[in-house]
Amino acid sequence: MSEDVLHLPPPPADARLAYGSDPNQFGELRLPKTKGPFPVVLNLHGGFWRSQYDLAHAGHSCAALTTQGFATWNVEYRRVGNGGGWAGTMEDIMSAYRSVPQLARRYPLDARKILVLGHSAGGQLAFCLAAHEPAIRRVIALAGVLDLQRAYELHLSNDAVVEFLGGTPQTVAEHYQDADPMRLAIPKARQMVMQGTVDDVVPPDFSRKYAERKKAAEENVTLIEIAKADHFDLIDPRSAAWPQVADSVTRLLAS
């Protein structure tokens, strides 16, 4: 049902703002209609890190979160096919995150209260960002590609991870070490891993096994599995799964 969210025009953003000089280094800012300053949801869209997928479809979920009182910073970044890949894509994500305090000088944002939210490949980027930016305290992955070694072994999306990291675990082992959430420590952030049980794009056990490993490492991670939800239900405000996603964002930002 929810895959059509990829093709529907999203509600307009309040501003499109550059955080770098490349045409793909920008974000869309949406602000609630009430008085700020507002907590910020930094959103990272999916698409298996490829240039044919952009941030537009994520405008639906960002607009929905904005109606709940959160500013949303929907980030675009260089992807495989337009100058991205490892490590350029990650450099963009870090720059977009570090731009929030600058945005707060112009817009009513609470730069001290940020939640990083990522869907699919964006979940990998979100958790990788949290591992490399210790100031991040809240992060959510929706159907995240949280195990890059296994993504390689299963050839997910025609070896998308090989394209993204520039090789196999044998040829660029250091890239997998630096990029794979399963191998990275996130000791300070509250992590939430959300997964639909009928996802046929990213296997549900990616989230389960991630949560198991991180709990064993005594990291603060919560797994939420949503019955009968598919890969795109988690980013579609019209879906039965969406209220659980929105509630999770609200609960994390209230802490």
Order of alpha helices (4+ residues) and beta strands (2+ residues): beta-beta-beta-alpha-beta-alpha-alpha-beta-alpha-beta-alpha-alpha-alpha-beta-alpha-beta-alpha
